[in-house]
């Protein structure tokens, strides 16, 4: 693959086939853990690590894995790598690990990871597969970050709540002041569904607007001289 192909893979994962607002995969962690930016981004980073490593390992071993048992082998590899990330969070980010709880081990069952392993890593070379895993993870993390920011800001009136778990001494930003009463529904599951729906609608609107502009301004066709 050349540089342009790698760029296309990255853009596909981050925007064109974004797992959160296009493929609508992994709704359980997206809706459950996106109550704040810190929680959402932390889970997104864990998912990036697992997806990048899983894609790399499976792409490197794809020719040695029998087709008939590929799914159990894929799940075994993903589970092993998820365990490594889970133990690393427990060792180095213990407070955050307690907040994220079961959602780090549940990366094993996240259909985003298995889908990309089956659809891309099992059929392509390691470097491109790793880029695909990172890009898909970044796309998910961006959705989680925006969703977490919206829900935290409306629900609690703060941003970066829990940042002290990552950077001791740092404090959350109280956007609306300490006397903000909060809007509870934004933090509850209905608020998550509504906010995610708005993100999906916004992304679709941008794509429709881009398509309409392309139709109104088609590329100019230049005449080529006839060959002698």
C-alpha positions in Angstrom: 0.0 0.0 0.0 1.1 3.6 -0.7 0.7 6.7 1.4 -2.6 7.6 -0.2 -4.1 4.2 0.6 -3.1 4.6 4.2 -4.7 8.1 4.2 -7.9 6.7 2.8 -8.0 3.9 5.5 -7.6 6.5 8.2 -10.3 8.9 6.8 -12.6 5.9 6.3 -12.2 5.0 10.0 -12.5 8.5 11.4 -15.3 9.8 9.3 -16.8 7.8 6.3 -17.4 4.6 8.3 -17.3 6.1 11.8 -18.3 3.3 14.2 -20.4 5.5 16.4 -22.5 7.6 14.0 -22.4 5.6 10.8 -22.1 1.9 11.6 -23.9 2.4 15.0 -21.8 -0.2 16.7 -20.8 -0.5 20.3 -23.8 1.3 21.6 -23.5 -0.2 25.1 -20.2 1.5 26.0 -21.0 4.6 24.0 -24.2 5.3 25.9 -23.2 3.9 29.3 -19.8 5.5 29.9 -20.2 8.8 28.1 -21.5 10.7 31.2 -18.3 12.8 31.2 -15.4 13.6 28.9 -12.8 11.9 31.0 -14.6 8.6 31.3 -15.5 8.6 27.6 -12.1 9.4 26.3 -10.4 7.0 28.7 -12.5 4.1 27.4 -11.9 5.3 23.8 -8.2 5.2 24.4 -8.4 1.7 25.8 -10.4 0.6 22.7 -7.8 2.2 20.4 -5.1 0.1 22.1 -7.0 -3.1 21.8 -8.1 -2.5 18.2 -4.6 -1.5 17.0 -2.9 -4.5 18.7 -5.6 -6.9 17.6 -5.5 -5.8 14.0 -1.7 -6.0 14.0 -1.4 -9.5 15.5 -4.2 -11.0 13.5 -3.0 -9.4 10.2 0.5 -10.9 10.9 -0.9 -14.3 11.7 -3.7 -14.4 9.1 -2.1 -17.0 6.9 -1.6 -19.4 9.8 -5.1 -19.3 11.2 -7.4 -22.0 9.7 -10.5 -20.4 8.2 -12.9 -22.8 10.0 -11.8 -21.7 13.5 -10.9 -18.1 12.8 -13.6 -16.6 15.0 -12.7 -18.4 18.2 -9.0 -17.6 17.5 -9.8 -14.0 16.9 -11.8 -13.8 20.1 -9.0 -15.5 22.0 -6.4 -13.0 20.7 -8.7 -10.0 21.5 -9.4 -11.3 25.0 -5.7 -11.7 25.7 -4.9 -8.2 24.5 -7.9 -6.7 26.4 -6.6 -8.4 29.6 -3.2 -6.7 29.1 -4.9 -3.3 28.8 -7.3 -4.0 31.7 -4.3 -4.9 34.0 -2.4 -1.8 32.8 -5.3 0.4 33.7 -5.6 -1.3 37.1 -1.9 -0.9 37.8 -1.3 2.7 36.6 -4.8 4.4 36.6 -6.5 2.5 39.4 -9.1 5.2 40.3 -10.1 5.5 36.7 -10.2 1.7 36.4 -12.7 1.6 39.2 -14.9 4.1 37.4 -14.8 2.3 34.0 -15.4 -1.0 35.8 -16.7 -3.8 33.6 -16.6 -1.8 30.4 -12.8 -2.4 29.8 -13.2 -6.2 29.9 -16.3 -5.9 27.8 -14.1 -4.6 24.9 -13.7 -8.3 24.2 -17.3 -8.6 23.2 -17.5 -5.2 21.5 -18.7 -5.8 17.9 -16.5 -3.0 16.7 -13.3 -4.9 17.4 -14.4 -8.2 16.0 -16.0 -6.6 13.0 -12.8 -4.8 12.0 -10.7 -7.9 12.6 -12.9 -10.0 10.4 -13.6 -7.4 7.7 -10.1 -5.9 7.4 -7.2 -7.3 9.4 -7.9 -10.9 8.3 -7.5 -9.8 4.7 -4.8 -7.1 4.7 -1.2 -6.6 5.6 -0.1 -5.6 9.2 0.6 -1.9 8.7 -2.6 -1.0 6.9 -4.5 -3.1 9.5 -2.9 -1.3 12.4 -3.8 2.0 10.8 -7.4 0.8 10.3 -7.6 -0.2 14.0 -6.2 3.1 15.2 -8.5 5.1 12.9 -11.6 3.2 13.9 -10.7 3.7 17.5 -10.1 7.4 17.0 -13.4 7.7 15.3 -15.1 6.1 18.3 -13.2 8.2 20.7 -14.2 11.4 19.0 -17.8 10.4 19.2 -17.4 9.5 22.9 -15.6 12.8 23.6 -18.3 14.9 22.0 -21.1 12.9 23.5 -19.5 13.1 27.0 -18.9 16.8 26.7 -22.6 17.5 25.7 -24.0 15.3 28.5 -21.6 16.5 31.2 -22.1 20.2 30.3 -25.9 20.0 30.2 -26.2 17.5 33.0 -23.7 18.9 35.5 -22.6 22.2 34.2 -18.9 21.1 34.2 -16.3 19.9 31.8 -13.4 17.5 32.6 -15.0 16.2 35.8 -12.7 13.5 37.2 -9.6 14.8 35.5 -7.8 14.5 38.8 -7.8 10.7 38.2 -5.4 11.2 35.3 -3.6 14.4 36.4 -3.5 14.8 40.2 -4.1 18.3 41.3 -6.1 19.2 38.2 -9.7 20.4 38.7 -12.9 20.3 36.6 -14.1 23.4 34.9 -17.4 24.8 36.3 -18.9 26.4 33.2 -22.2 27.5 34.7 -20.9 28.2 38.2 -21.2 26.1 41.4 -24.9 26.9 41.8 -25.9 25.2 38.5 -28.8 22.8 39.5 -28.0 20.4 36.7 -30.3 18.7 34.2 -30.5 15.1 35.3 -32.0 13.6 32.1 -28.8 14.5 30.2 -26.8 12.1 32.4 -29.5 9.3 32.3 -29.8 6.8 29.3 -32.6 8.9 27.6 -30.2 11.8 27.4 -27.5 9.6 25.9 -29.9 8.4 23.1 -31.0 12.0 22.4 -27.5 13.3 22.2 -26.3 10.5 20.0 -29.3 11.0 17.7 -28.3 14.7 17.3 -24.7 13.7 16.4 -25.9 11.2 13.8 -28.3 13.8 12.4 -25.5 16.4 12.3 -23.1 14.1 10.5 -25.8 13.2 8.0 -26.6 16.8 7.4 -23.0 17.6 6.7 -22.7 14.8 4.2 -26.0 15.8 2.5 -24.8 19.4 2.3 -21.5 18.3 0.8 -23.3 16.1 -1.8 -25.6 19.0 -2.7 -22.7 21.3 -3.3 -20.9 18.7 -5.5 -24.1 18.4 -7.6 -24.4 22.2 -8.0 -20.7 22.6 -8.9 -19.6 19.6 -11.0 -16.0 19.4 -11.9 -15.1 21.2 -15.1 -14.4 18.9 -18.1 -11.5 20.1 -20.2 -11.2 19.2 -23.8 -8.1 17.1 -24.6 -6.5 17.5 -28.0 -7.1 14.8 -30.5 -4.3 12.4 -31.1 -2.7 12.7 -34.5 
